[in-house]
Amino acid sequence: MNAIKVRVKEFRLKKGLTQEELARRVGVRRETIVFLEQGKYNPSLKLALNIAKELKIPVDELFSLA
């Protein structure tokens, strides 16, 4: 199985958002963002799209197969 490369932290920091702020904006708990950034959680398609929309980044720049 292929691993997913996650670049959420990189783009979140560029936007000046905390994990808490991003979590609130996309409707999840901060722990979800923490686990996502650590590569311990694969998001649902809906969550991936919501994060991409919030960060104004194409979803394939945030998540890709490693």
N, C-alpha and C positions, 0 to 999 in steps of 0.2 A: 504494500500500500504506500502511496506517495504521501509525503508530509506536505503540509501547507505552510508556505512562507508568509508570515504576517508582518506588515509594516505599519500597523496602527499607531504604535507608540511614536514612531518617527514623525508621522503626519500630525498626530495629536499635539505633539510638542511644538511643531512649526506653527500651529494655529493658536498656541498659547493656552490650551485647555488642560485642566487637570483630569485625572481619571474620573473623579466624581462628577465633574461638569459634563464630560462626554457621556457617562453612564446615564445621567439624568436626562440629557437631550435625546438619547435613543431609547429610553425606557427600560433600562436594566440596572442591576445593582453594580456598585463599583467593583466588587469581586469578579464579576463577569469580565469586565475590561482588564483587570489584573491578570486573570487566567488566560484570556485571549492574547494579551501582549507577551505572556510567558510561553506561549505555544502549547498550553495545557488544555485548551478548549477550542473546538471547531465551531464557529458560529453557524446558525441557521442562515439560509439564503436571505430571509427577511432582515435579520440583524445585520448581515454583511452589507446589504444594500442601504439600510438606514445609516450605518456608520459612514459609508462612502458618501452618501448624500450630505450628511452633517459636516463632513470634512471637505466636501467639494472636490473629491478625488474619484476617478473611475475605479470601480470595485476591483478591476484586475490589477491596479497598481497597489492596492492594499493587501490583496490576497492572491497568491499564485502557488502553483505546484512546484515544490523544490526538487 
